[in-house]
Amino acid sequence: MIEIHNLSFTYPDGRKALDGLNLKINAGEKVGLIGPNGAGKSTFLYQLNGVLSGKGKIIINNLEVKRNLPFIRAMVGLVFQNPDDQLFSSSVYEDVAYGPLYQGLELNQVKERVTQALSAVQMDEFIHRNSYHLSVGEKKRIAIATVLSMKPEILVLDEPTAGLDPRGRRELIKLLLELPQTMLIATHDLDLVEKISNRVLLISKGQIVVDGETINVLKNIDLLEKHGLF
């Protein structure tokens, strides 16, 4: 489903964030991305639907990202770390409807998509609420719904449990376990990785230094300590 060939990215200030990544992710995989701060995890995620664009090639479902951005952005749903970066309308309905409206769907189809997406994140009763007045956990669920309303095949999540209290964290993990999409999750939350992912990529200094089964990577304490994760 996802093929990455020699992907590199350098910020305008000269900082090299990604350095020759090569990777293949199959449909249905749930992949955890771990690594120290500044390792390149978020930069990598933002390449997958064209928010950032580096050198190299990314192919998703046989489409090259750079040449097919409208199709890619429908297939790859990106959930930002801060839900306030994703929620900007005066009501939950408008936030969740934005993507389907942008896709050109008829109003009855948009309403159906909104209902389905909110149901998937168990937020149906919030449809007429103002997103700004919700808790962080509720906002994160709505942010995921804004992506689900576009029927993506891939979910890309940046630090999804950041800022959540224990209950909100448990509820979000339960939700992610129930969703069927292929997932890439960048996080420092190793317990989240253990519960959700079947594969882990450890990224350091813009390179993938480990690519392995979750259980094997997380039990390697020396490796985790070396990269500031334990």
KEKE-757970 format. One record per residue: x, y negated, z negated of N, C-alpha, C, O in turn. Coordinates in pm, whole numbers, padded with zeros to 5 digits, always signed. Layout:
XYZXYZXYZXYZ...
This chain:
+00082+00121+00000+00000+00000+00000+00086-00126+00000+00056-00220+00074+00193-00130-00082+00281-00246-00088+00423-00203-00055+00476-00111-00117+00484-00269+00042+00624-00244+00076+00699-00376+00070+00656-00476+00128+00812-00375+00000+00892-00496-00014+01033-00466+00033+01097-00370-00011+01082-00550+00123+01212-00527+00184+01302-00649+00162+01277-00757+00216+01408-00630+00084+01514-00731+00065+01458-00868+00031+01494-00969+00092+01368-00872-00069+01302-00997-00106+01392-01080-00197+01439-01032-00300+01416-01205-00157+01495-01299-00237+01421-01432-00243+01346-01468-00152+01446-01505-00352+01383-01637-00365+01472-01726-00450+01519-01686-00556+01494-01848-00401+01574-01947-00472+01491-02074-00488+01434-02124-00391+01483-02125-00611+01408-02248-00636+01486-02369-00583+01607-02361-00561+01415-02480-00562+01482-02599-00505+01602-02648-00586+01691-02711-00530+01604-02619-00717+01718-02663-00798+01839-02572-00786+01941-02593-00852+01826-02468-00699+01938-02379-00676+01936-02251-00759+02021-02164-00740+01840-02239-00850+01834-02118-00933+01778-02002-00852+01668-02011-00797+01855-01894-00845+01812-01776-00771+01726-01689-00862+01776-01635-00961+01599-01675-00829+01505-01602-00915+01487-01458-00873+01462-01372-00958+01500-01428-00744+01490-01291-00694+01608-01265-00603+01647-01351-00524+01664-01145-00614+01789-01117-00544+01785-00979-00479+01839-00882-00532+01721-00971-00361+01725-00849-00281+01642-00734-00334+01692-00623-00348+01514-00760-00365+01426-00656-00417+01378-00566-00304+01339-00613-00197+01380-00436-00332+01323-00336-00242+01233-00245-00324+01271-00197-00431+01112-00222-00272+01013-00157-00357+00898-00105-00273+00863-00162-00170+00838+00006-00320+00715+00056-00260+00620+00093-00373+00658+00161-00468+00496+00048-00361+00392+00079-00459+00274+00141-00386+00224+00086-00288+00231+00256-00434+00123+00330-00369-00013+00287-00423-00023+00233-00534-00116+00310-00344-00252+00278-00384-00287+00350-00514-00256+00469-00531-00350+00279-00605-00395+00339-00729-00295+00333-00843-00330+00362-00958-00170+00297-00814-00071+00288-00921-00098+00167-01010-00146+00064-00964-00067+00184-01138-00070+00073-01232+00072+00055-01282+00124+00138-01357+00134-00054-01241+00277-00074-01261+00301-00189-01358+00248-00299-01339+00380-00164-01462+00419-00267-01556+00551-00330-01516+00645-00259-01480+00558-00462-01521+00683-00536-01494+00732-00593-01626+00666-00678-01686+00848-00548-01670+00903-00598-01795+01041-00656-01769+01104-00629-01667+01087-00736-01864+01218-00799-01851+01223-00923-01937+01119-00970-01983+01341-00976-01961+01355-01095-02045+01295-01219-01978+01264-01218-01859+01279-01325-02057+01235-01452-01999+01332-01496-01889+01454-01484-01904+01277-01546-01780+01361-01593-01670+01413-01483-01580+01499-01507-01495+01362-01361-01598+01412-01248-01518+01363-01252-01374+01427-01194-01286+01251-01320-01349+01195-01326-01214+01061-01257-01200+01010-01242-01089+01001-01214-01312+00876-01138-01306+00763-01219-01243+00698-01175-01148+00739-01339-01297+00630-01421-01243+00659-01464-01100+00569-01465-01016+00783-01500-01073+00820-01538-00937+00789-01425-00840+00741-01449-00729+00817-01303-00881+00788-01187-00798+00638-01174-00773+00596-01154-00660+00558-01185-00879+00413-01171-00864+00358-01275-00767+00272-01244-00684+00408-01398-00777+00353-01505-00694+00387-01490-00546+00327-01556-00461+00483-01403-00514+00513-01375-00374+00404-01288-00309+00387-01290-00187+00332-01213-00392+00246-01108-00338+00120-01160-00271+00058-01089-00191+00081-01284-00301-00029-01341-00223+00004-01480-00170-00084-01560-00141+00135-01507-00159+00179-01625-00088+00180-01755-00166+00196-01861-00106+00163-01751-00300+00178-01872-00379+00320-01925-00366+00343-02045-00352+00416-01834-00369+00556-01863-00337+00597-01775-00220+00541-01667-00200+00694-01820-00144+00738-01744-00028+00889-01748-00017+00949-01855-00001+00952-01631-00026+01097-01623-00019+01145-01558+00110+01070-01544+00206+01271-01519+00110+01329-01449+00224+01303-01300+00207+01287-01251+00095+01301-01229+00318+01270-01087+00315+01130-01063+00367+01070-01151+00429+01078-00944+00342+00948-00908+00400+00863-00836+00295+00910-00748+00224+00736-00877+00288+00636-00809+00205+00524-00763+00297+00466-00843+00370+00493-00636+00291+00387-00578+00374+00284-00515+00282+00318-00433+00197+00158-00555+00298+00049-00501+00217-00058-00446+00312-00113-00518+00395-00086-00317+00297-00181-00251+00388-00148-00279+00535-00236-00311+00615-00020-00267+00567+00030-00283+00703+00023-00427+00756+00041-00450+00875-00002-00523+00668-00004-00663+00708+00111-00737+00640+00128-00725+00519+00189-00812+00717+00295-00891+00658+00234-01015+00591+00154-01086+00652+00271-01039+00468+00209-01144+00389+00217-01280+00457+00116-01349+00469+00335-01319+00503+00355-01454+00557+00267-01482+00678+00231-01598+00702+00233-01380+00754+00159-01400+00879+00009-01378+00862-00067-01401+00956-00035-01335+00744-00176-01296+00728-00231-01343+00594-00302-01269+00526-00199-01467+00555-00233-01513+00421-00383-01505+00387-00416-01462+00277-00475-01544+00476-00617-01534+00437-00659-01392+00404-00733-01370+00308-00613-01295+00483-00648-01155+00456-00580-01106+00329-00640-01034+00249-00455-01145+00311-00379-01101+00193-00443-01154+00066-00455-01081-00032-00484-01280+00066-00541-01339-00055-00676-01280-00090-00720-01288-00205-00743-01220+00008-00866-01147-00022-00835-01010-00081-00913-00956-00159-00721-00953-00043-00684-00820-00091-00612-00822-00224-00624-00728-00303-00537-00930-00250-00452-00938-00369-00505-01046-00462-00495-01165-00431-00561-01006-00573-00615-01100-00670-00513-01132-00777-00466-01043-00847-00477-01260-00789-00376-01304-00884-00443-01370-01004-00520-01465-00989-00412-01318-01124-00465-01374-01249-00349-01440-01322-00255-01372-01365-00355-01573-01338-00247-01648-01400-00243-01624-01551-00341-01583-01612-00127-01652-01610-00111-01635-01754-00208-01725-01831-00271-01680-01927-00220-01849-01790-00308-01945-01856-00440-01953-01778-00441-02002-01665-00551-01906-01837-00677-01907-01762-00723-02047-01724-00800-02063-01630-00676-02151-01796-00714-02287-01761-00658-02329-01625-00705-02425-01565-00556-02257-01577-00504-02282-01442-00597-02227-01335-00582-02259-01217-00693-02143-01377-00779-02073-01282-00924-02119-01290-01001-02100-01196-00962-02179-01402-01101-02219-01424-01110-02371-01419-01049-02440-01501-01186-02423-01324-01188-02568-01303-01328-02622-01277-01344-02743-01258-01429-02537-01276-01565-02582-01245-01643-02611-01373-01594-02587-01483-01764-02664-01357-01844-02702-01474-01923-02587-01532-01984-02601-01638-01923-02471-01464-01993-02355-01518-01921-02228-01477-01847-02225-01378-01943-02123-01555-01886-01992-01523-01931-01946-01385-01852-01892-01308-02059-01967-01355-02109-01925-01223-02029-01990-01111-01989-01922-01017-02006-02119-01120-01933-02189-01014-01789-02140-01002-01736-02127-00891-01726-02113-01116-01589-02061-01112-01583-01927-01040-01497-01906-00954-01673-01837-01074-01671-01702-01017-01718-01703-00872-01676-01619-00792-01806-01797-00838-01859-01806-00702-01762-01870-00604-01778-01855-00483-01661-01939-00654-01573-02017-00566-01509-01930-00458-01510-01966-00340-01454-01816-00497-01385-01729-00401-01477-01678-00291-01444-01693-00173-01591-01618-00326-01684-01573-00222-01734-01685-00131-01753-01664-00011-01756-01804-00189-01797-01917-00105-01686-01953-00007-01712-01982+00110-01562-01951-00055-01446-01979+00031-01435-01876+00142-01390-01906+00252-01477-01753+00113-01475-01647+00214-01586-01663+00318-01589-01591+00418-01679-01756+00294-01785-01781+00390-01907-01693+00376-01984-01680+00471-01926-01632+00260-02040-01544+00240-02169-01624+00225-02167-01740+00183-02282-01560+00258-02412-01622+00238-02443-01632+00089-02387-01557+00009-02531-01726+00052-02557-01752-00089-02608-01629-00163-02571-01607-00278-02693-01549-00097-02742-01429-00165-02629-01330-00191-02629-01260-00292-02531-01323-00099-02415-01237-00118-02326-01291-00230-02271-01215-00310-02313-01423-00234-02232-01485-00339-02292-01454-00476-02219-01415-00568-02422-01470-00490-02488-01442-00618-02467-01297-00660-02444-01268-00777-02474-01206-00563-02454-01064-00592-02310-01039-00638-02287-00964-00733-02214-01103-00570-02073-01087-00609-02049-01140-00751-01980-01077-00831-02107-01255-00781-02090-01314-00914-02148-01221-01021-02085-01197-01124-02267-01171-00996-02331-01081-01092-02247-00955-01114-02229-00912-01227-02197-00898-01006-02116-00776-01015-01986-00802-01091-01946-00722-01175-01921-00914-01061-01792-00944-01123-01808-00970-01272-01729-00921-01353-01910-01046-01310-01932-01072-01452-01973-00947-01527-01936-00928-01643-02049-00861-01461-02085-00734-01523-01962-00647-01546-01952-00581-01649-01869-00648-01450-01749-00567-01462-01664-00607-01581-01597-00523-01642-01666-00737-01616-01587-00785-01730-01674-00805-01854-01630-00861-01955-01800-00758-01845-01894-00763-01957-01917-00905-02008-01917-00932-02128-01937-00996-01911-01960-01137-01946-02087-01190-01879-02097-01310-01852-02184-01103-01852-02306-01142-01782-02377-01260-01849-02424-01351-01782-02383-01257-01982-02460-01358-02054-02395-01495-02054-02455-01593-02099-02272-01504-02002-02199-01631-02003-02214-01706-01871-02149-01809-01851-02298-01657-01783-02302-01707-01645-02328-01857-01636-02278-01923-01545-02405-01912-01729-02438-02055-01722-02360-02138-01824-02389-02256-01843-02263-02077-01890-02182-02149-01988-02074-02231-01919-02041-02208-01802-02022-02328-01991-01908-02407-01942-01780-02335-01980-01758-02305-02098-01695-02306-01883-01574-02229-01907-01483-02294-02011-01413-02224-02085-01483-02426-02017-01392-02496-02108-01425-02473-02254-01340-02492-02341-01547-02431-02283-01591-02413-02421-01576-02269-02469-01620-02237-02579-01516-02184-02390-01502-02043-02427-01371-02020-02502-01280-02103-02499-01363-01907-02571-01238-01869-02637-01135-01827-02532-01169-01808-02415-01010-01813-02576-00905-01771-02482-00937-01635-02424-00922-01613-02303-00981-01542-02507-01015-01408-02458-01129-01411-02359-01125-01341-02258-01231-01492-02386-01344-01504-02294-01299-01567-02163-01341-01525-02055-01214-01670-02173-01162-01733-02051-01083-01634-01966-01093-01635-01843-01005-01547-02031-00926-01450-01954-01017-01353-01880-00989-01316-01767-01126-01313-01943-01221-01226-01876-01285-01296-01756-01301-01237-01649-01321-01423-01774-01380-01498-01663-01279-01516-01551-01314-01506-01433-01152-01542-01587-01048-01555-01485-01036-01427-01403-01019-01431-01281-01045-01312-01470-01040-01185-01398-01164-01171-01309-01155-01121-01197-01279-01216-01358-01402-01210-01278-01390-01295-01152-01442-01257-01047-01322-01412-01161-01307-01497-01042-01230-01423-00933-01250-01449-00814-01144-01333-00973-01068-01253-00878-01150-01135-00828-01152-01105-00709-01218-01066-00922-01297-00949-00884-01410-00985-00786-01451-00902-00706-01459-01107-00793-01569-01148-00705-01527-01148-00559-01613-01149-00470-01397-01146-00533-01348-01143-00395-01319-01000-00349-01267-00979-00239-01353-00902-00432-01337-00759-00399-01193-00724-00362-01170-00665-00257-01097-00757-00447-00957-00726-00413-00927-00577-00429-00991-00507-00508-00830-00532-00356-00782-00395-00372-00667-00388-00474-00639-00283-00530-00603-00503-00496-00487-00509-00586-00510-00622-00686-00551-00732-00649-00482-00595-00814-00485-00697-00917-00343-00723-00964-00269-00631-00997-00306-00850-00968-00174-00892-01013-00195-00983-01134-00256-01089-01122-00144-00942-01250-00172-01014-01374-00042-01058-01440+00051-00979-01457-00038-01186-01477+00080-01243-01540+00052-01263-01689-00029-01348-01727+00118-01185-01774+00104-01192-01920-00044-01196-01962-00087-01293-02025-00121-01093-01929-00266-01099-01955-00304-01104-02102-00411-01156-02135-00220-01051-02193-00257-01052-02335-00199-01171-02412-00223-01184-02532-00124-01258-02345-00063-01373-02413-00171-01463-02471-00267-01498-02403-00155-01500-02599-00247-01591-02662-00374-01529-02717-00459-01600-02771-00389-01398-02705-00510-01333-02753-00494-01287-02898-00385-01248-02940-00603-01292-02973-00601-01234-03107-00613-01082-03094-00642-01033-02984-00592-01006-03202-00592-00859-03191-00719-00801-03128-00711-00709-03047-00835-00855-03164-00959-00803-03107-00966-00833-02958-01000-00745-02878-00935-00957-02921-00938-00993-02779-00841-00910-02698-00870-00873-02584-00725-00881-02757-00625-00800-02689-00677-00658-02665-00664-00604-02555-00736-00598-02769-00791-00463-02755-00899-00458-02647-00904-00365-02567-00984-00559-02647-01094-00562-02550-01041-00577-02407-01093-00516-02314-00938-00659-02391-00881-00678-02257-00813-00550-02208-00828-00513-02092-00740-00483-02296-00675-00358-02256-00781-00256-02214-00763-00186-02115-00889-00248-02290-00998-00155-02254-01055-00189-02117-01082-00100-02037-01073-00318-02091-01124-00360-01960-01030-00320-01848-01074-00266-01747-00900-00346-01864-00804-00315-01759-00797-00164-01733-00776-00122-01620-00814-00085-01838-00814+00060-01821-00933+00107-01737-00924+00208-01667-01042+00033-01744-01163+00074-01673-01166+00029-01528-01239+00086-01447-01086-00073-01492-01088-00124-01355-01012-00030-01263-00907+00021-01301-01063-00007-01141-01004+00093-01051-00890+00041-00963-00822+00121-00899-00868-00088-00958-00773-00144-00862-00629-00102-00892-00593-00072-01006-00547-00102-00788-00402-00098-00805-00363-00222-00884-00414-00331-00858-00272-00206-00982-00236-00319-01068-00086-00336-01081-00011-00238-01087-00044-00462-01084+00091-00499-01125+00077-00598-01240+00011-00701-01226+00138-00565-01353+00119-00644-01474+00256-00686-01528+00335-00603-01572+00282-00816-01524+00405-00870-01583+00377-00905-01728+00283-00980-01757+00456-00851-01822+00426-00871-01962+00545-00842-02051+00636-00768-02014+00543-00902-02171+00636-00866-02277+00570-00769-02376+00633-00723-02471+00443-00740-02353+00364-00656-02443+00388-00509-02406+00319-00454-02320+00485-00447-02472+00521-00309-02437+00411-00211-02471+00399-00107-02406+00331-00241-02573+00218-00154-02605+00115-00155-02493+00059-00051-02459+00091-00272-02435+00002-00282-02318+00056-00197-02205-00020-00123-02142+00184-00207-02178+00247-00129-02071+00229+00020-02097+00195+00096-02006+00251+00061-02220+00239+00203-02255+00098+00255-02234+00079+00367-02189-00001+00172-02268-00141+00215-02259-00194+00217-02117-00278+00300-02083-00146+00125-02032-00209+00106-01901-00127+00161-01785-00182+00221-01693+00003+00141-01787+00082+00169-01666+00136+00312-01665+00163+00371-01769+00150+00364-01544+00214+00495-01527+00356+00480-01472+00428+00578-01455+00393+00357-01446+00525+00329-01389+00571+00193-01438+00491+00101-01453+00700+00180-01463+00756+00054-01513+00872+00010-01427+00959+00089-01390+00873-00119-01395+00988-00183-01332+01050-00277-01434+00982-00364-01489+01178-00259-01461+01251-00351-01548+01330-00445-01459+01419-00403-01385+01296-00573-01467+01360-00675-01383+01452-00760-01470+01413-00806-01577+01573-00780-01422+01669-00864-01493+01753-00939-01391+01804-00880-01296+01765-01069-01411+01842-01155-01321+01800-01138-01176+01883-01137-01085+01669-01126-01157+01614-01120-01022+01629-00988-00951+01604-00979-00831+01670-00885-01022+01688-00753-00961+01612-00647-01039+01594-00659-01160+01569-00543-00970+01507-00429-01036+01620-00338-01084+01688-00274-01004+01638-00332-01216+01747-00252-01270+01701-00113-01311+01782-00021-01323+01570-00097-01332+01514+00035-01364+01376+00046-01299+01297-00048-01303+01348+00160-01242+01217+00191-01184+01187+00335-01223+01244+00428-01167+01097+00353-01320+01075+00488-01368+00940+00507-01434+00860+00414-01444+00916+00630-01480+00793+00661-01551+00789+00585-01684+00891+00572-01752+00672+00536-01718+00657+00452-01837+00713+00520-01961+00789+00459-02036+00678+00645-01983+00718+00714-02106+00870+00722-02117+00926+00712-02227+00937+00741-02005+01083+00754-02007+01151+00620-02029+01251+00612-02100+01099+00516-01969+01161+00383-01983+01143+00331-02125+01237+00278-02184+01022+00345-02180+00994+00284-02309+01059+00358-02426+01073+00302-02535+01099+00481-02405+01166+00553-02514+01319+00530-02511+01391+00577-02600+01366+00459-02409+01509+00430-02398+01539+00300-02474+01548+00193-02415+01554+00313-02605+01570+00196-02692+01696+00116-02656+01694-00007-02658+01804+00185-02625+01928+00116-02589+01907+00026-02467+01955-00087-02463+01834+00077-02369+01805-00001-02248+01721-00123-02284+01752-00234-02239+01617-00104-02364+01528-00215-02401+01603-00321-02481+01585-00441-02460+01688-00276-02573+01768-00370-02653+01864-00450-02566+01883-00570-02586+01925-00383-02470+02019-00448-02380+01956-00564-02305+02022-00664-02275+01827-00550-02275+01759-00653-02196+01663-00737-02283+01572-00801-02231+01685-00735-02414+01612-00824-02503+01466-00791-02520+01385-00881-02544+01429-00663-02507+01289-00624-02511+01254-00546-02638+01140-00501-02653+01348-00530-02725+01321-00449-02846+01395-00510-02965+01386-00458-03076
